[in-house]
Amino acid sequence: MDAERFKGWVERYRGAWESNDRAEIEALFGPDAEYFDSPGDEPWRGPERIRTEWLDRKDPPGETTFEYEVIATDGDLGFV
């Protein structure tokens, strides 16, 4: 994955965060995805579980600021 493609994914992530739309959230993650909410915690596994946990902790639209910088990509891994 190149940096531009990864940046597009991060933008979709940000959009899903703002919309809290179930389909947008699930579309971000493949079937084997693992989402680590915080270091040391067990990951949420799979798009449905990620969506469920995400929406249980959602921020109301417009309440959260989101700034990022793509630092690097390596294969299918991106660093923000």
Secondary structure, DSSP 4 states (H G I P E B T S, - for coil): --HHHHHHHHHHHHHHHHH--HHHHHHTS-TT-EE-SSTTSPPEESHHHHHHHHHHTPPPTTS--------EEETTEEE-
